[in-house]
Every structure is written in structure tokens, then in C-alpha cells.
Amino acid sequence: MRTLIIIFIGLALAALTLWLTPASRRTLAVGIFTLVWLAASIANLRIGMSHGYTFAQELPIHIALFGIPALTAWLGWWYTR
């Protein structure tokens, strides 16, 4: 359930990024969103590993946690440019 909540938060932030940014600045905004979301995903990965999970156990989940919102943001940028 926690994974779905984090993915939903990422999708909501990606949508807000696209919605609140003027069209001329969306490329930069989506790039910054991607970097910030990557940092948040890495922090979440470290938290999971500090609770006893291995990197191999956490990696597939965090690929989805990072990838789904980041891919959605770039696809949204593609369709709104």
C-alpha cells in the first residue's frame, strides 16, 4: 500500500509540475522534477535498506517508484509541447 501511495504522490507532483508551468518552461521544469524525484526515490531506498532489506530486494520496487512518475511527466511534456 505504501508503494502505491508514493507512486500516487509522484504522479500528482508530475501533474502539478506540468499544469503550473508555462509551456515555454516545461522542459526545464520536467527535468528538475525528474532530478528531485530521483533524490526522493534514493532517500526512500536508503530508508528501506536501513530497515533490513537488501539492495536487490529494494531495487525493483524503487525502479517503479521512480520510473512511473518520471515517465508520466516526460510523456505529459511530450503531449503538451
ZADO-1210 file (C-alpha; in nm, 4 decimals, padded with zeros to 6 digits):
<atoms>
<atom x="00.0000" y="00.0000" z="00.0000" code="MET" pos="1"/>
<atom x="00.2866" y="00.2369" z="00.0818" code="ARG" pos="2"/>
<atom x="00.4301" y="00.1835" z="-00.2657" code="THR" pos="3"/>
<atom x="00.1024" y="00.2851" z="-00.4306" code="LEU" pos="4"/>
<atom x="00.0789" y="00.5950" z="-00.2135" code="ILE" pos="5"/>
<atom x="00.4294" y="00.7064" z="-00.3095" code="ILE" pos="6"/>
<atom x="00.3605" y="00.6440" z="-00.6790" code="ILE" pos="7"/>
<atom x="00.0370" y="00.8445" z="-00.6494" code="PHE" pos="8"/>
<atom x="00.2240" y="01.1321" z="-00.4821" code="ILE" pos="9"/>
<atom x="00.4773" y="01.1281" z="-00.7661" code="GLY" pos="10"/>
<atom x="00.2035" y="01.1309" z="-01.0282" code="LEU" pos="11"/>
<atom x="00.0274" y="01.4181" z="-00.8531" code="ALA" pos="12"/>
<atom x="00.3511" y="01.6188" z="-00.8340" code="LEU" pos="13"/>
<atom x="00.4246" y="01.5481" z="-01.2011" code="ALA" pos="14"/>
<atom x="00.0763" y="01.6658" z="-01.2979" code="ALA" pos="15"/>
<atom x="00.1142" y="01.9806" z="-01.0878" code="LEU" pos="16"/>
<atom x="00.4518" y="02.0473" z="-01.2458" code="THR" pos="17"/>
<atom x="00.3037" y="02.0311" z="-01.5939" code="LEU" pos="18"/>
<atom x="-00.0096" y="02.2230" z="-01.5017" code="TRP" pos="19"/>
<atom x="00.1572" y="02.5105" z="-01.3173" code="LEU" pos="20"/>
<atom x="00.4486" y="02.5624" z="-01.5558" code="THR" pos="21"/>
<atom x="00.4163" y="02.7795" z="-01.8671" code="PRO" pos="22"/>
<atom x="00.4674" y="02.5902" z="-02.1934" code="ALA" pos="23"/>
<atom x="00.7972" y="02.7647" z="-02.2638" code="SER" pos="24"/>
<atom x="00.9492" y="02.6369" z="-01.9367" code="ARG" pos="25"/>
<atom x="00.8092" y="02.2842" z="-01.9221" code="ARG" pos="26"/>
<atom x="01.1238" y="02.1105" z="-02.0459" code="THR" pos="27"/>
<atom x="01.3259" y="02.2620" z="-01.7634" code="LEU" pos="28"/>
<atom x="01.0503" y="02.2008" z="-01.5087" code="ALA" pos="29"/>
<atom x="01.0156" y="01.8332" z="-01.6015" code="VAL" pos="30"/>
<atom x="01.3933" y="01.7925" z="-01.5901" code="GLY" pos="31"/>
<atom x="01.4063" y="01.9457" z="-01.2429" code="ILE" pos="32"/>
<atom x="01.1101" y="01.7324" z="-01.1330" code="PHE" pos="33"/>
<atom x="01.2929" y="01.4211" z="-01.2540" code="THR" pos="34"/>
<atom x="01.6066" y="01.5074" z="-01.0561" code="LEU" pos="35"/>
<atom x="01.4120" y="01.5937" z="-00.7407" code="VAL" pos="36"/>
<atom x="01.2033" y="01.2776" z="-00.7708" code="TRP" pos="37"/>
<atom x="01.5224" y="01.0738" z="-00.8191" code="LEU" pos="38"/>
<atom x="01.6659" y="01.2222" z="-00.4994" code="ALA" pos="39"/>
<atom x="01.3441" y="01.1417" z="-00.3121" code="ALA" pos="40"/>
<atom x="01.3492" y="00.7865" z="-00.4506" code="SER" pos="41"/>
<atom x="01.7102" y="00.7372" z="-00.3442" code="ILE" pos="42"/>
<atom x="01.6262" y="00.8644" z="00.0056" code="ALA" pos="43"/>
<atom x="01.3358" y="00.6194" z="00.0199" code="ASN" pos="44"/>
<atom x="01.5664" y="00.3398" z="-00.0987" code="LEU" pos="45"/>
<atom x="01.8093" y="00.4187" z="00.1813" code="ARG" pos="46"/>
<atom x="01.5264" y="00.4099" z="00.4352" code="ILE" pos="47"/>
<atom x="01.4200" y="00.0680" z="00.3102" code="GLY" pos="48"/>
<atom x="01.7744" y="-00.0615" z="00.3282" code="MET" pos="49"/>
<atom x="01.8130" y="00.0747" z="00.6818" code="SER" pos="50"/>
<atom x="01.5162" y="-00.1407" z="00.7825" code="HIS" pos="51"/>
<atom x="01.6959" y="-00.4584" z="00.6844" code="GLY" pos="52"/>
<atom x="01.6048" y="-00.5060" z="00.3190" code="TYR" pos="53"/>
<atom x="01.8829" y="-00.5719" z="00.0712" code="THR" pos="54"/>
<atom x="01.9552" y="-00.3597" z="-00.2334" code="PHE" pos="55"/>
<atom x="01.8411" y="-00.6462" z="-00.4575" code="ALA" pos="56"/>
<atom x="01.5076" y="-00.6622" z="-00.2750" code="GLN" pos="57"/>
<atom x="01.4506" y="-00.2870" z="-00.2882" code="GLU" pos="58"/>
<atom x="01.5667" y="-00.2140" z="-00.6433" code="LEU" pos="59"/>
<atom x="01.2668" y="-00.3482" z="-00.8415" code="PRO" pos="60"/>
<atom x="01.0245" y="-00.1582" z="-00.6209" code="ILE" pos="61"/>
<atom x="01.2220" y="00.1633" z="-00.6482" code="HIS" pos="62"/>
<atom x="01.2511" y="00.1361" z="-01.0234" code="ILE" pos="63"/>
<atom x="00.8709" y="00.1519" z="-01.0274" code="ALA" pos="64"/>
<atom x="00.8603" y="00.4264" z="-00.7617" code="LEU" pos="65"/>
<atom x="01.0894" y="00.6440" z="-00.9690" code="PHE" pos="66"/>
<atom x="01.0047" y="00.5288" z="-01.3194" code="GLY" pos="67"/>
<atom x="00.6281" y="00.5565" z="-01.3277" code="ILE" pos="68"/>
<atom x="00.6053" y="00.9238" z="-01.2192" code="PRO" pos="69"/>
<atom x="00.9154" y="01.0274" z="-01.4166" code="ALA" pos="70"/>
<atom x="00.7937" y="00.8559" z="-01.7338" code="LEU" pos="71"/>
<atom x="00.4484" y="01.0070" z="-01.6871" code="THR" pos="72"/>
<atom x="00.5982" y="01.3545" z="-01.6501" code="ALA" pos="73"/>
<atom x="00.8008" y="01.3170" z="-01.9709" code="TRP" pos="74"/>
<atom x="00.5045" y="01.1745" z="-02.1604" code="LEU" pos="75"/>
<atom x="00.2926" y="01.4630" z="-02.0344" code="GLY" pos="76"/>
<atom x="00.5595" y="01.7047" z="-02.1530" code="TRP" pos="77"/>
<atom x="00.5619" y="01.5316" z="-02.4922" code="TRP" pos="78"/>
<atom x="00.1854" y="01.5628" z="-02.5362" code="TYR" pos="79"/>
<atom x="00.1635" y="01.9241" z="-02.4181" code="THR" pos="80"/>
<atom x="00.4507" y="02.0780" z="-02.6100" code="ARG" pos="81"/>
</atoms>
